[in-house]
Amino acid sequence: MRDEELIVEFALTRLDNPGLELEEVAALLVARVGPETMVELAGQNLADRGELRGALFETAVERVMRVVLALRDAPL
């Protein structure tokens, strides 16, 4: 999943769940994308961190958070 697609999915998930914290929204998104995309997200995150292994779900959620926070903090 490209970062742009991830941001759109995150935004849609957040619209459906406006009262949740960002990490809770990320966890919902990861739970919804299915196992193949979860593995892809986790793999991308581990590659970014230079690690070989980590807990699948938590690592995928971290990837979502990294992309969302990077976009949020990017200069306009």
PDB file of N, H, CA, C and O in Angstrom:
ATOM      1  N   MET A   1       0.850  -1.169   0.000  1.00  0.00           N
ATOM      2  CA  MET A   1       0.000   0.000   0.000  1.00  0.00           C
ATOM      3  C   MET A   1       0.900   1.238   0.000  1.00  0.00           C
ATOM      4  O   MET A   1       1.770   1.384   0.859  1.00  0.00           O
ATOM      5  N   ARG A   2       0.683   2.110  -0.956  1.00  0.00           N
ATOM      6  H   ARG A   2      -0.024   1.991  -1.654  1.00  0.00           H
ATOM      7  CA  ARG A   2       1.454   3.346  -1.040  1.00  0.00           C
ATOM      8  C   ARG A   2       1.066   4.282   0.105  1.00  0.00           C
ATOM      9  O   ARG A   2      -0.025   4.179   0.666  1.00  0.00           O
ATOM     10  N   ASP A   3       1.977   5.193   0.441  1.00  0.00           N
ATOM     11  H   ASP A   3       2.863   5.276  -0.015  1.00  0.00           H
ATOM     12  CA  ASP A   3       1.716   6.128   1.535  1.00  0.00           C
ATOM     13  C   ASP A   3       0.458   6.957   1.284  1.00  0.00           C
ATOM     14  O   ASP A   3      -0.299   7.237   2.214  1.00  0.00           O
ATOM     15  N   GLU A   4       0.235   7.346   0.039  1.00  0.00           N
ATOM     16  H   GLU A   4       0.849   7.118  -0.717  1.00  0.00           H
ATOM     17  CA  GLU A   4      -0.939   8.150  -0.293  1.00  0.00           C
ATOM     18  C   GLU A   4      -2.226   7.372  -0.015  1.00  0.00           C
ATOM     19  O   GLU A   4      -3.191   7.918   0.519  1.00  0.00           O
ATOM     20  N   GLU A   5      -2.225   6.095  -0.383  1.00  0.00           N
ATOM     21  H   GLU A   5      -1.441   5.651  -0.817  1.00  0.00           H
ATOM     22  CA  GLU A   5      -3.391   5.246  -0.128  1.00  0.00           C
ATOM     23  C   GLU A   5      -3.594   5.060   1.376  1.00  0.00           C
ATOM     24  O   GLU A   5      -4.723   5.033   1.866  1.00  0.00           O
ATOM     25  N   LEU A   6      -2.501   4.934   2.082  1.00  0.00           N
ATOM     26  H   LEU A   6      -1.584   4.956   1.683  1.00  0.00           H
ATOM     27  CA  LEU A   6      -2.561   4.763   3.533  1.00  0.00           C
ATOM     28  C   LEU A   6      -3.179   5.986   4.199  1.00  0.00           C
ATOM     29  O   LEU A   6      -3.992   5.853   5.114  1.00  0.00           O
ATOM     30  N   ILE A   7      -2.800   7.164   3.747  1.00  0.00           N
ATOM     31  H   ILE A   7      -2.139   7.272   3.004  1.00  0.00           H
ATOM     32  CA  ILE A   7      -3.347   8.404   4.311  1.00  0.00           C
ATOM     33  C   ILE A   7      -4.840   8.504   4.043  1.00  0.00           C
ATOM     34  O   ILE A   7      -5.600   8.906   4.924  1.00  0.00           O
ATOM     35  N   VAL A   8      -5.269   8.145   2.842  1.00  0.00           N
ATOM     36  H   VAL A   8      -4.652   7.818   2.127  1.00  0.00           H
ATOM     37  CA  VAL A   8      -6.699   8.191   2.517  1.00  0.00           C
ATOM     38  C   VAL A   8      -7.472   7.204   3.404  1.00  0.00           C
ATOM     39  O   VAL A   8      -8.518   7.545   3.956  1.00  0.00           O
ATOM     40  N   GLU A   9      -6.952   5.988   3.534  1.00  0.00           N
ATOM     41  H   GLU A   9      -6.102   5.711   3.086  1.00  0.00           H
ATOM     42  CA  GLU A   9      -7.611   4.992   4.389  1.00  0.00           C
ATOM     43  C   GLU A   9      -7.655   5.458   5.839  1.00  0.00           C
ATOM     44  O   GLU A   9      -8.657   5.264   6.527  1.00  0.00           O
ATOM     45  N   PHE A  10      -6.575   6.067   6.300  1.00  0.00           N
ATOM     46  H   PHE A  10      -5.761   6.224   5.741  1.00  0.00           H
ATOM     47  CA  PHE A  10      -6.535   6.577   7.669  1.00  0.00           C
ATOM     48  C   PHE A  10      -7.591   7.665   7.859  1.00  0.00           C
ATOM     49  O   PHE A  10      -8.320   7.665   8.851  1.00  0.00           O
ATOM     50  N   ALA A  11      -7.669   8.589   6.905  1.00  0.00           N
ATOM     51  H   ALA A  11      -7.077   8.590   6.099  1.00  0.00           H
ATOM     52  CA  ALA A  11      -8.641   9.681   7.001  1.00  0.00           C
ATOM     53  C   ALA A  11     -10.070   9.155   7.026  1.00  0.00           C
ATOM     54  O   ALA A  11     -10.898   9.640   7.798  1.00  0.00           O
ATOM     55  N   LEU A  12     -10.359   8.178   6.194  1.00  0.00           N
ATOM     56  H   LEU A  12      -9.687   7.785   5.568  1.00  0.00           H
ATOM     57  CA  LEU A  12     -11.710   7.602   6.168  1.00  0.00           C
ATOM     58  C   LEU A  12     -12.025   6.881   7.476  1.00  0.00           C
ATOM     59  O   LEU A  12     -13.139   6.979   7.990  1.00  0.00           O
ATOM     60  N   THR A  13     -11.054   6.165   8.006  1.00  0.00           N
ATOM     61  H   THR A  13     -10.149   6.086   7.589  1.00  0.00           H
ATOM     62  CA  THR A  13     -11.250   5.472   9.279  1.00  0.00           C
ATOM     63  C   THR A  13     -11.462   6.475  10.400  1.00  0.00           C
ATOM     64  O   THR A  13     -12.294   6.265  11.283  1.00  0.00           O
ATOM     65  N   ARG A  14     -10.711   7.558  10.361  1.00  0.00           N
ATOM     66  H   ARG A  14     -10.036   7.729   9.644  1.00  0.00           H
ATOM     67  CA  ARG A  14     -10.859   8.582  11.412  1.00  0.00           C
ATOM     68  C   ARG A  14     -12.212   9.278  11.317  1.00  0.00           C
ATOM     69  O   ARG A  14     -12.807   9.622  12.339  1.00  0.00           O
ATOM     70  N   LEU A  15     -12.699   9.487  10.094  1.00  0.00           N
ATOM     71  H   LEU A  15     -12.216   9.208   9.265  1.00  0.00           H
ATOM     72  CA  LEU A  15     -14.028  10.087   9.933  1.00  0.00           C
ATOM     73  C   LEU A  15     -15.109   9.204  10.548  1.00  0.00           C
ATOM     74  O   LEU A  15     -16.074   9.703  11.127  1.00  0.00           O
ATOM     75  N   ASP A  16     -14.941   7.895  10.417  1.00  0.00           N
ATOM     76  H   ASP A  16     -14.158   7.490   9.946  1.00  0.00           H
ATOM     77  CA  ASP A  16     -15.903   6.949  10.991  1.00  0.00           C
ATOM     78  C   ASP A  16     -15.781   6.839  12.507  1.00  0.00           C
ATOM     79  O   ASP A  16     -16.714   6.380  13.166  1.00  0.00           O
ATOM     80  N   ASN A  17     -14.643   7.254  13.072  1.00  0.00           N
ATOM     81  H   ASN A  17     -13.885   7.627  12.536  1.00  0.00           H
ATOM     82  CA  ASN A  17     -14.370   7.103  14.504  1.00  0.00           C
ATOM     83  C   ASN A  17     -13.716   8.378  15.038  1.00  0.00           C
ATOM     84  O   ASN A  17     -12.545   8.357  15.417  1.00  0.00           O
ATOM     85  N   PRO A  18     -14.467   9.495  15.072  1.00  0.00           N
ATOM     86  CA  PRO A  18     -13.859  10.790  15.398  1.00  0.00           C
ATOM     87  C   PRO A  18     -13.358  10.923  16.832  1.00  0.00           C
ATOM     88  O   PRO A  18     -12.512  11.778  17.096  1.00  0.00           O
ATOM     89  N   GLY A  19     -13.840  10.122  17.754  1.00  0.00           N
ATOM     90  H   GLY A  19     -14.527   9.428  17.539  1.00  0.00           H
ATOM     91  CA  GLY A  19     -13.446  10.272  19.148  1.00  0.00           C
ATOM     92  C   GLY A  19     -12.201   9.512  19.545  1.00  0.00           C
ATOM     93  O   GLY A  19     -11.772   9.584  20.696  1.00  0.00           O
ATOM     94  N   LEU A  20     -11.614   8.783  18.610  1.00  0.00           N
ATOM     95  H   LEU A  20     -11.962   8.724  17.675  1.00  0.00           H
ATOM     96  CA  LEU A  20     -10.465   7.950  18.950  1.00  0.00           C
ATOM     97  C   LEU A  20      -9.147   8.703  18.802  1.00  0.00           C
ATOM     98  O   LEU A  20      -9.040   9.647  18.019  1.00  0.00           O
ATOM     99  N   GLU A  21      -8.150   8.271  19.566  1.00  0.00           N
ATOM    100  H   GLU A  21      -8.238   7.504  20.202  1.00  0.00           H
ATOM    101  CA  GLU A  21      -6.791   8.794  19.438  1.00  0.00           C
ATOM    102  C   GLU A  21      -6.198   8.297  18.108  1.00  0.00           C
ATOM    103  O   GLU A  21      -6.692   7.335  17.520  1.00  0.00           O
ATOM    104  N   LEU A  22      -5.145   8.961  17.649  1.00  0.00           N
ATOM    105  H   LEU A  22      -4.744   9.743  18.126  1.00  0.00           H
ATOM    106  CA  LEU A  22      -4.537   8.596  16.371  1.00  0.00           C
ATOM    107  C   LEU A  22      -4.073   7.140  16.342  1.00  0.00           C
ATOM    108  O   LEU A  22      -4.280   6.446  15.346  1.00  0.00           O
ATOM    109  N   GLU A  23      -3.453   6.673  17.416  1.00  0.00           N
ATOM    110  H   GLU A  23      -3.285   7.236  18.225  1.00  0.00           H
ATOM    111  CA  GLU A  23      -2.968   5.294  17.432  1.00  0.00           C
ATOM    112  C   GLU A  23      -4.118   4.284  17.418  1.00  0.00           C
ATOM    113  O   GLU A  23      -3.984   3.198  16.853  1.00  0.00           O
ATOM    114  N   GLU A  24      -5.237   4.635  18.032  1.00  0.00           N
ATOM    115  H   GLU A  24      -5.346   5.517  18.491  1.00  0.00           H
ATOM    116  CA  GLU A  24      -6.411   3.761  17.992  1.00  0.00           C
ATOM    117  C   GLU A  24      -6.979   3.694  16.581  1.00  0.00           C
ATOM    118  O   GLU A  24      -7.414   2.632  16.136  1.00  0.00           O
ATOM    119  N   VAL A  25      -6.978   4.812  15.881  1.00  0.00           N
ATOM    120  H   VAL A  25      -6.624   5.675  16.242  1.00  0.00           H
ATOM    121  CA  VAL A  25      -7.433   4.832  14.487  1.00  0.00           C
ATOM    122  C   VAL A  25      -6.501   3.980  13.630  1.00  0.00           C
ATOM    123  O   VAL A  25      -6.955   3.222  12.774  1.00  0.00           O
ATOM    124  N   ALA A  26      -5.198   4.108  13.865  1.00  0.00           N
ATOM    125  H   ALA A  26      -4.829   4.725  14.561  1.00  0.00           H
ATOM    126  CA  ALA A  26      -4.224   3.303  13.123  1.00  0.00           C
ATOM    127  C   ALA A  26      -4.455   1.821  13.367  1.00  0.00           C
ATOM    128  O   ALA A  26      -4.377   1.027  12.430  1.00  0.00           O
ATOM    129  N   ALA A  27      -4.738   1.433  14.603  1.00  0.00           N
ATOM    130  H   ALA A  27      -4.802   2.078  15.364  1.00  0.00           H
ATOM    131  CA  ALA A  27      -4.999   0.027  14.929  1.00  0.00           C
ATOM    132  C   ALA A  27      -6.259  -0.466  14.222  1.00  0.00           C
ATOM    133  O   ALA A  27      -6.284  -1.591  13.722  1.00  0.00           O
ATOM    134  N   LEU A  28      -7.292   0.349  14.172  1.00  0.00           N
ATOM    135  H   LEU A  28      -7.273   1.262  14.578  1.00  0.00           H
ATOM    136  CA  LEU A  28      -8.511  -0.035  13.449  1.00  0.00           C
ATOM    137  C   LEU A  28      -8.218  -0.231  11.964  1.00  0.00           C
ATOM    138  O   LEU A  28      -8.687  -1.192  11.354  1.00  0.00           O
ATOM    139  N   LEU A  29      -7.447   0.676  11.392  1.00  0.00           N
ATOM    140  H   LEU A  29      -7.066   1.457  11.888  1.00  0.00           H
ATOM    141  CA  LEU A  29      -7.097   0.574   9.982  1.00  0.00           C
ATOM    142  C   LEU A  29      -6.351  -0.722   9.713  1.00  0.00           C
ATOM    143  O   LEU A  29      -6.672  -1.436   8.762  1.00  0.00           O
ATOM    144  N   VAL A  30      -5.361  -1.034  10.535  1.00  0.00           N
ATOM    145  H   VAL A  30      -5.100  -0.455  11.307  1.00  0.00           H
ATOM    146  CA  VAL A  30      -4.580  -2.255  10.340  1.00  0.00           C
ATOM    147  C   VAL A  30      -5.471  -3.480  10.474  1.00  0.00           C
ATOM    148  O   VAL A  30      -5.316  -4.443   9.723  1.00  0.00           O
ATOM    149  N   ALA A  31      -6.394  -3.457  11.415  1.00  0.00           N
ATOM    150  H   ALA A  31      -6.520  -2.675  12.026  1.00  0.00           H
ATOM    151  CA  ALA A  31      -7.304  -4.591  11.596  1.00  0.00           C
ATOM    152  C   ALA A  31      -8.201  -4.777  10.368  1.00  0.00           C
ATOM    153  O   ALA A  31      -8.595  -5.900  10.055  1.00  0.00           O
ATOM    154  N   ARG A  32      -8.521  -3.694   9.681  1.00  0.00           N
ATOM    155  H   ARG A  32      -8.202  -2.781   9.936  1.00  0.00           H
ATOM    156  CA  ARG A  32      -9.425  -3.747   8.525  1.00  0.00           C
ATOM    157  C   ARG A  32      -8.746  -4.125   7.216  1.00  0.00           C
ATOM    158  O   ARG A  32      -9.405  -4.659   6.324  1.00  0.00           O
ATOM    159  N   VAL A  33      -7.442  -3.865   7.072  1.00  0.00           N
ATOM    160  H   VAL A  33      -6.906  -3.432   7.797  1.00  0.00           H
ATOM    161  CA  VAL A  33      -6.799  -4.037   5.767  1.00  0.00           C
ATOM    162  C   VAL A  33      -6.547  -5.481   5.382  1.00  0.00           C
ATOM    163  O   VAL A  33      -6.319  -5.768   4.207  1.00  0.00           O
ATOM    164  N   GLY A  34      -6.580  -6.382   6.320  1.00  0.00           N
ATOM    165  H   GLY A  34      -6.764  -6.149   7.275  1.00  0.00           H
ATOM    166  CA  GLY A  34      -6.362  -7.785   6.007  1.00  0.00           C
ATOM    167  C   GLY A  34      -4.930  -8.210   6.233  1.00  0.00           C
ATOM    168  O   GLY A  34      -4.035  -7.376   6.366  1.00  0.00           O
ATOM    169  N   PRO A  35      -4.718  -9.522   6.277  1.00  0.00           N
ATOM    170  CA  PRO A  35      -3.397 -10.044   6.647  1.00  0.00           C
ATOM    171  C   PRO A  35      -2.280  -9.715   5.659  1.00  0.00           C
ATOM    172  O   PRO A  35      -1.156  -9.449   6.085  1.00  0.00           O
ATOM    173  N   GLU A  36      -2.550  -9.725   4.376  1.00  0.00           N
ATOM    174  H   GLU A  36      -3.464  -9.941   4.031  1.00  0.00           H
ATOM    175  CA  GLU A  36      -1.490  -9.452   3.402  1.00  0.00           C
ATOM    176  C   GLU A  36      -0.975  -8.021   3.515  1.00  0.00           C
ATOM    177  O   GLU A  36       0.234  -7.789   3.497  1.00  0.00           O
ATOM    178  N   THR A  37      -1.889  -7.069   3.630  1.00  0.00           N
ATOM    179  H   THR A  37      -2.871  -7.258   3.645  1.00  0.00           H
ATOM    180  CA  THR A  37      -1.480  -5.676   3.754  1.00  0.00           C
ATOM    181  C   THR A  37      -0.835  -5.429   5.112  1.00  0.00           C
ATOM    182  O   THR A  37       0.090  -4.624   5.217  1.00  0.00           O
ATOM    183  N   MET A  38      -1.310  -6.111   6.151  1.00  0.00           N
ATOM    184  H   MET A  38      -2.061  -6.765   6.065  1.00  0.00           H
ATOM    185  CA  MET A  38      -0.699  -5.978   7.468  1.00  0.00           C
ATOM    186  C   MET A  38       0.760  -6.417   7.420  1.00  0.00           C
ATOM    187  O   MET A  38       1.629  -5.747   7.977  1.00  0.00           O
ATOM    188  N   VAL A  39       1.031  -7.533   6.759  1.00  0.00           N
ATOM    189  H   VAL A  39       0.325  -8.077   6.306  1.00  0.00           H
ATOM    190  CA  VAL A  39       2.406  -8.018   6.624  1.00  0.00           C
ATOM    191  C   VAL A  39       3.236  -7.015   5.825  1.00  0.00           C
ATOM    192  O   VAL A  39       4.389  -6.750   6.167  1.00  0.00           O
ATOM    193  N   GLU A  40       2.655  -6.458   4.767  1.00  0.00           N
ATOM    194  H   GLU A  40       1.718  -6.673   4.490  1.00  0.00           H
ATOM    195  CA  GLU A  40       3.359  -5.461   3.955  1.00  0.00           C
ATOM    196  C   GLU A  40       3.719  -4.230   4.786  1.00  0.00           C
ATOM    197  O   GLU A  40       4.848  -3.742   4.721  1.00  0.00           O
ATOM    198  N   LEU A  41       2.762  -3.731   5.565  1.00  0.00           N
ATOM    199  H   LEU A  41       1.846  -4.127   5.618  1.00  0.00           H
ATOM    200  CA  LEU A  41       3.014  -2.561   6.406  1.00  0.00           C
ATOM    201  C   LEU A  41       4.086  -2.850   7.449  1.00  0.00           C
ATOM    202  O   LEU A  41       4.981  -2.035   7.675  1.00  0.00           O
ATOM    203  N   ALA A  42       3.990  -4.005   8.077  1.00  0.00           N
ATOM    204  H   ALA A  42       3.263  -4.667   7.893  1.00  0.00           H
ATOM    205  CA  ALA A  42       4.979  -4.380   9.089  1.00  0.00           C
ATOM    206  C   ALA A  42       6.361  -4.507   8.456  1.00  0.00           C
ATOM    207  O   ALA A  42       7.349  -4.051   9.031  1.00  0.00           O
ATOM    208  N   GLY A  43       6.436  -5.116   7.290  1.00  0.00           N
ATOM    209  H   GLY A  43       5.633  -5.486   6.824  1.00  0.00           H
ATOM    210  CA  GLY A  43       7.709  -5.260   6.600  1.00  0.00           C
ATOM    211  C   GLY A  43       8.327  -3.921   6.248  1.00  0.00           C
ATOM    212  O   GLY A  43       9.534  -3.732   6.396  1.00  0.00           O
ATOM    213  N   GLN A  44       7.503  -2.988   5.780  1.00  0.00           N
ATOM    214  H   GLN A  44       6.522  -3.141   5.660  1.00  0.00           H
ATOM    215  CA  GLN A  44       7.998  -1.649   5.450  1.00  0.00           C
ATOM    216  C   GLN A  44       8.538  -0.958   6.699  1.00  0.00           C
ATOM    217  O   GLN A  44       9.577  -0.299   6.658  1.00  0.00           O
ATOM    218  N   ASN A  45       7.823  -1.116   7.800  1.00  0.00           N
ATOM    219  H   ASN A  45       6.979  -1.652   7.833  1.00  0.00           H
ATOM    220  CA  ASN A  45       8.251  -0.474   9.037  1.00  0.00           C
ATOM    221  C   ASN A  45       9.553  -1.072   9.551  1.00  0.00           C
ATOM    222  O   ASN A  45      10.448  -0.345   9.981  1.00  0.00           O
ATOM    223  N   LEU A  46       9.658  -2.387   9.506  1.00  0.00           N
ATOM    224  H   LEU A  46       8.931  -2.978   9.156  1.00  0.00           H
ATOM    225  CA  LEU A  46      10.895  -3.027   9.953  1.00  0.00           C
ATOM    226  C   LEU A  46      12.076  -2.610   9.073  1.00  0.00           C
ATOM    227  O   LEU A  46      13.185  -2.408   9.569  1.00  0.00           O
ATOM    228  N   ALA A  47      11.834  -2.484   7.780  1.00  0.00           N
ATOM    229  H   ALA A  47      10.933  -2.648   7.378  1.00  0.00           H
ATOM    230  CA  ALA A  47      12.896  -2.028   6.877  1.00  0.00           C
ATOM    231  C   ALA A  47      13.316  -0.603   7.220  1.00  0.00           C
ATOM    232  O   ALA A  47      14.506  -0.287   7.217  1.00  0.00           O
ATOM    233  N   ASP A  48      12.346   0.256   7.516  1.00  0.00           N
ATOM    234  H   ASP A  48      11.379  -0.001   7.519  1.00  0.00           H
ATOM    235  CA  ASP A  48      12.651   1.638   7.908  1.00  0.00           C
ATOM    236  C   ASP A  48      13.492   1.674   9.189  1.00  0.00           C
ATOM    237  O   ASP A  48      14.388   2.506   9.330  1.00  0.00           O
ATOM    238  N   ARG A  49      13.195   0.773  10.108  1.00  0.00           N
ATOM    239  H   ARG A  49      12.467   0.097   9.994  1.00  0.00           H
ATOM    240  CA  ARG A  49      13.905   0.732  11.395  1.00  0.00           C
ATOM    241  C   ARG A  49      15.195  -0.070  11.324  1.00  0.00           C
ATOM    242  O   ARG A  49      15.988  -0.043  12.266  1.00  0.00           O
ATOM    243  N   GLY A  50      15.419  -0.781  10.224  1.00  0.00           N
ATOM    244  H   GLY A  50      14.775  -0.803   9.460  1.00  0.00           H
ATOM    245  CA  GLY A  50      16.619  -1.598  10.088  1.00  0.00           C
ATOM    246  C   GLY A  50      16.604  -2.820  10.987  1.00  0.00           C
ATOM    247  O   GLY A  50      17.648  -3.261  11.466  1.00  0.00           O
ATOM    248  N   GLU A  51      15.416  -3.366  11.214  1.00  0.00           N
ATOM    249  H   GLU A  51      14.567  -3.008  10.825  1.00  0.00           H
ATOM    250  CA  GLU A  51      15.266  -4.541  12.066  1.00  0.00           C
ATOM    251  C   GLU A  51      14.785  -5.725  11.248  1.00  0.00           C
ATOM    252  O   GLU A  51      14.222  -5.558  10.165  1.00  0.00           O
ATOM    253  N   LEU A  52      15.007  -6.907  11.766  1.00  0.00           N
ATOM    254  H   LEU A  52      15.464  -7.043  12.645  1.00  0.00           H
ATOM    255  CA  LEU A  52      14.622  -8.114  11.044  1.00  0.00           C
ATOM    256  C   LEU A  52      13.302  -8.704  11.509  1.00  0.00           C
ATOM    257  O   LEU A  52      12.654  -9.439  10.764  1.00  0.00           O
ATOM    258  N   ARG A  53      12.896  -8.388  12.744  1.00  0.00           N
ATOM    259  H   ARG A  53      13.423  -7.792  13.349  1.00  0.00           H
ATOM    260  CA  ARG A  53      11.624  -8.941  13.195  1.00  0.00           C
ATOM    261  C   ARG A  53      10.973  -8.068  14.257  1.00  0.00           C
ATOM    262  O   ARG A  53      11.621  -7.248  14.908  1.00  0.00           O
ATOM    263  N   GLY A  54       9.681  -8.271  14.406  1.00  0.00           N
ATOM    264  H   GLY A  54       9.156  -8.938  13.877  1.00  0.00           H
ATOM    265  CA  GLY A  54       8.892  -7.544  15.388  1.00  0.00           C
ATOM    266  C   GLY A  54       7.497  -8.119  15.401  1.00  0.00           C
ATOM    267  O   GLY A  54       7.137  -8.905  14.525  1.00  0.00           O
ATOM    268  N   ALA A  55       6.708  -7.733  16.389  1.00  0.00           N
ATOM    269  H   ALA A  55       7.001  -7.095  17.101  1.00  0.00           H
ATOM    270  CA  ALA A  55       5.321  -8.190  16.487  1.00  0.00           C
ATOM    271  C   ALA A  55       4.524  -7.629  15.305  1.00  0.00           C
ATOM    272  O   ALA A  55       4.516  -6.420  15.073  1.00  0.00           O
ATOM    273  N   LEU A  56       3.866  -8.501  14.575  1.00  0.00           N
ATOM    274  H   LEU A  56       3.873  -9.483  14.763  1.00  0.00           H
ATOM    275  CA  LEU A  56       3.229  -8.144  13.305  1.00  0.00           C
ATOM    276  C   LEU A  56       2.246  -6.986  13.429  1.00  0.00           C
ATOM    277  O   LEU A  56       2.420  -5.957  12.776  1.00  0.00           O
ATOM    278  N   PHE A  57       1.224  -7.139  14.251  1.00  0.00           N
ATOM    279  H   PHE A  57       1.083  -7.975  14.781  1.00  0.00           H
ATOM    280  CA  PHE A  57       0.165  -6.126  14.343  1.00  0.00           C
ATOM    281  C   PHE A  57       0.731  -4.795  14.833  1.00  0.00           C
ATOM    282  O   PHE A  57       0.470  -3.750  14.239  1.00  0.00           O
ATOM    283  N   GLU A  58       1.499  -4.834  15.909  1.00  0.00           N
ATOM    284  H   GLU A  58       1.711  -5.684  16.392  1.00  0.00           H
ATOM    285  CA  GLU A  58       2.043  -3.612  16.490  1.00  0.00           C
ATOM    286  C   GLU A  58       2.999  -2.906  15.528  1.00  0.00           C
ATOM    287  O   GLU A  58       3.024  -1.677  15.461  1.00  0.00           O
ATOM    288  N   THR A  59       3.778  -3.684  14.791  1.00  0.00           N
ATOM    289  H   THR A  59       3.757  -4.682  14.846  1.00  0.00           H
ATOM    290  CA  THR A  59       4.704  -3.095  13.828  1.00  0.00           C
ATOM    291  C   THR A  59       3.961  -2.459  12.670  1.00  0.00           C
ATOM    292  O   THR A  59       4.379  -1.415  12.170  1.00  0.00           O
ATOM    293  N   ALA A  60       2.864  -3.068  12.233  1.00  0.00           N
ATOM    294  H   ALA A  60       2.524  -3.916  12.639  1.00  0.00           H
ATOM    295  CA  ALA A  60       2.044  -2.492  11.169  1.00  0.00           C
ATOM    296  C   ALA A  60       1.391  -1.197  11.640  1.00  0.00           C
ATOM    297  O   ALA A  60       1.335  -0.221  10.892  1.00  0.00           O
ATOM    298  N   VAL A  61       0.897  -1.186  12.874  1.00  0.00           N
ATOM    299  H   VAL A  61       0.942  -1.979  13.482  1.00  0.00           H
ATOM    300  CA  VAL A  61       0.299   0.036  13.437  1.00  0.00           C
ATOM    301  C   VAL A  61       1.351   1.140  13.509  1.00  0.00           C
ATOM    302  O   VAL A  61       1.064   2.297  13.201  1.00  0.00           O
ATOM    303  N   GLU A  62       2.562   0.785  13.915  1.00  0.00           N
ATOM    304  H   GLU A  62       2.795  -0.155  14.165  1.00  0.00           H
ATOM    305  CA  GLU A  62       3.641   1.777  13.975  1.00  0.00           C
ATOM    306  C   GLU A  62       3.925   2.366  12.598  1.00  0.00           C
ATOM    307  O   GLU A  62       4.187   3.563  12.483  1.00  0.00           O
ATOM    308  N   ARG A  63       3.877   1.547  11.559  1.00  0.00           N
ATOM    309  H   ARG A  63       3.664   0.575  11.653  1.00  0.00           H
ATOM    310  CA  ARG A  63       4.088   2.037  10.187  1.00  0.00           C
ATOM    311  C   ARG A  63       3.033   3.070   9.820  1.00  0.00           C
ATOM    312  O   ARG A  63       3.352   4.118   9.257  1.00  0.00           O
ATOM    313  N   VAL A  64       1.781   2.778  10.136  1.00  0.00           N
ATOM    314  H   VAL A  64       1.522   1.927  10.592  1.00  0.00           H
ATOM    315  CA  VAL A  64       0.703   3.726   9.853  1.00  0.00           C
ATOM    316  C   VAL A  64       0.965   5.039  10.586  1.00  0.00           C
ATOM    317  O   VAL A  64       0.829   6.117  10.006  1.00  0.00           O
ATOM    318  N   MET A  65       1.340   4.946  11.858  1.00  0.00           N
ATOM    319  H   MET A  65       1.451   4.071  12.329  1.00  0.00           H
ATOM    320  CA  MET A  65       1.603   6.146  12.648  1.00  0.00           C
ATOM    321  C   MET A  65       2.778   6.939  12.080  1.00  0.00           C
ATOM    322  O   MET A  65       2.726   8.168  12.037  1.00  0.00           O
ATOM    323  N   ARG A  66       3.831   6.256  11.647  1.00  0.00           N
ATOM    324  H   ARG A  66       3.873   5.258  11.682  1.00  0.00           H
ATOM    325  CA  ARG A  66       4.991   6.955  11.067  1.00  0.00           C
ATOM    326  C   ARG A  66       4.592   7.754   9.830  1.00  0.00           C
ATOM    327  O   ARG A  66       5.011   8.901   9.668  1.00  0.00           O
ATOM    328  N   VAL A  67       3.785   7.153   8.960  1.00  0.00           N
ATOM    329  H   VAL A  67       3.446   6.222   9.092  1.00  0.00           H
ATOM    330  CA  VAL A  67       3.361   7.830   7.734  1.00  0.00           C
ATOM    331  C   VAL A  67       2.456   9.019   8.064  1.00  0.00           C
ATOM    332  O   VAL A  67       2.629  10.106   7.514  1.00  0.00           O
ATOM    333  N   VAL A  68       1.497   8.807   8.959  1.00  0.00           N
ATOM    334  H   VAL A  68       1.357   7.923   9.405  1.00  0.00           H
ATOM    335  CA  VAL A  68       0.554   9.886   9.315  1.00  0.00           C
ATOM    336  C   VAL A  68       1.300  11.038   9.980  1.00  0.00           C
ATOM    337  O   VAL A  68       1.078  12.198   9.635  1.00  0.00           O
ATOM    338  N   LEU A  69       2.175  10.733  10.921  1.00  0.00           N
ATOM    339  H   LEU A  69       2.356   9.791  11.202  1.00  0.00           H
ATOM    340  CA  LEU A  69       2.888  11.802  11.617  1.00  0.00           C
ATOM    341  C   LEU A  69       3.885  12.506  10.711  1.00  0.00           C
ATOM    342  O   LEU A  69       4.094  13.711  10.853  1.00  0.00           O
ATOM    343  N   ALA A  70       4.503  11.788   9.786  1.00  0.00           N
ATOM    344  H   ALA A  70       4.334  10.809   9.670  1.00  0.00           H
ATOM    345  CA  ALA A  70       5.426  12.415   8.843  1.00  0.00           C
ATOM    346  C   ALA A  70       4.673  13.410   7.959  1.00  0.00           C
ATOM    347  O   ALA A  70       5.170  14.504   7.690  1.00  0.00           O
ATOM    348  N   LEU A  71       3.487  13.036   7.512  1.00  0.00           N
ATOM    349  H   LEU A  71       3.083  12.147   7.731  1.00  0.00           H
ATOM    350  CA  LEU A  71       2.695  13.940   6.679  1.00  0.00           C
ATOM    351  C   LEU A  71       2.226  15.135   7.497  1.00  0.00           C
ATOM    352  O   LEU A  71       2.255  16.269   7.019  1.00  0.00           O
ATOM    353  N   ARG A  72       1.796  14.884   8.722  1.00  0.00           N
ATOM    354  H   ARG A  72       1.773  13.963   9.110  1.00  0.00           H
ATOM    355  CA  ARG A  72       1.302  15.963   9.582  1.00  0.00           C
ATOM    356  C   ARG A  72       2.393  16.982   9.870  1.00  0.00           C
ATOM    357  O   ARG A  72       2.124  18.182   9.939  1.00  0.00           O
ATOM    358  N   ASP A  73       3.634  16.503  10.040  1.00  0.00           N
ATOM    359  H   ASP A  73       3.852  15.529   9.984  1.00  0.00           H
ATOM    360  CA  ASP A  73       4.737  17.380  10.398  1.00  0.00           C
ATOM    361  C   ASP A  73       5.478  17.961   9.188  1.00  0.00           C
ATOM    362  O   ASP A  73       6.387  18.775   9.352  1.00  0.00           O
ATOM    363  N   ALA A  74       5.096  17.548   7.986  1.00  0.00           N
ATOM    364  H   ALA A  74       4.358  16.887   7.853  1.00  0.00           H
ATOM    365  CA  ALA A  74       5.767  18.029   6.771  1.00  0.00           C
ATOM    366  C   ALA A  74       5.447  19.500   6.531  1.00  0.00           C
ATOM    367  O   ALA A  74       4.307  19.925   6.722  1.00  0.00           O
ATOM    368  N   PRO A  75       6.440  20.276   6.116  1.00  0.00           N
ATOM    369  CA  PRO A  75       6.167  21.697   5.815  1.00  0.00           C
ATOM    370  C   PRO A  75       5.273  21.807   4.583  1.00  0.00           C
ATOM    371  O   PRO A  75       5.341  20.995   3.661  1.00  0.00           O
ATOM    372  N   LEU A  76       4.453  22.817   4.602  1.00  0.00           N
ATOM    373  H   LEU A  76       4.398  23.476   5.352  1.00  0.00           H
ATOM    374  CA  LEU A  76       3.537  23.030   3.475  1.00  0.00           C
ATOM    375  C   LEU A  76       4.181  23.784   2.364  1.00  0.00           C
ATOM    376  O   LEU A  76       3.545  24.045   1.344  1.00  0.00           O
TER     377      LEU A  76
END
